[in-house]
């Protein structure tokens, strides 16, 4: 299974993926009851892509609210990308924020702190 | 043969001296040669074992040292991650708290006039009713309704109507005492709560507001003759009654003021 598509729910963002384009997109709020289960699938897809493909990987994030366990899962994902990047893989993150909610800009900046791979933060528009 | 590099110079000299003696053919028949050779071999074997023991032991030491370094690095890394997690999480929590405060404000405030809305007024009436019963000091309640408001909207547009409501709001607030409360009760209806106030005092405040509004020139462009009046119904809270009765009485007084020709105050 190389396709990962999860429709958005009340408490979880939508997830779409394209193995061919090396692109994973998440959009919405994230406060699932079981973050490990939800992000487990996302992490599994990323790890599998990094293992089986040698093409670049890009994450496109349009996340608004995240609970603490989602923040942790997201940090885990960025760690995986950081390891891949140090191992010579081409990975990148594009974080889009709602220009009406400038606070998310600071949050994304905080996430970016320890990442040495390309990590862009831009207003959604 | 054991490694000689670990020996001290004196020890090394001794070992080499014995090796030389044992190798010398002139000592072949010396009766001490055979026991010395055996003793030397046994000593060398011991030395070799000792060195191996030290090597192995050093190896273990190195492994455990590097393990503990890794562990402490991991620990530091986890601490940094936890720090970061808390920081990010706190930021999310703060923005949620601000959002909830903004929502609460929006839920209780009328966006046009900035006054408390009907929900806000209901909360305050309940509070004032409890206080009045506790202290035995009644509050006065006034309902103010703009006369012929619809015709302002019809003649000059809704923007003019909004301007009029804002000017009326200003006039009411100017006329009130600091501890009186005013809110927007409905479309062109305002409600005023006057805590611990006699009917006479309430009527004086109401009359001041009525006159001030009558004197207003509504700021509609190109016009200076647009005047507006209001009618008021006033009542006093009666100890023990549910506040809905007080509201009904004020409403009836307002209807009487309207029926009697508007731009006036009736009390009940």
Interface residues (C-beta under 8 A of the other chain):
Chain A: X65 X66 X67 X68 X71 X72 X75 X101 X103 X106 X107 X110 X111 X113 X114
Chain B: X81 X84 X85 X87 X88 X89 X91 X92 X94 X95 X96
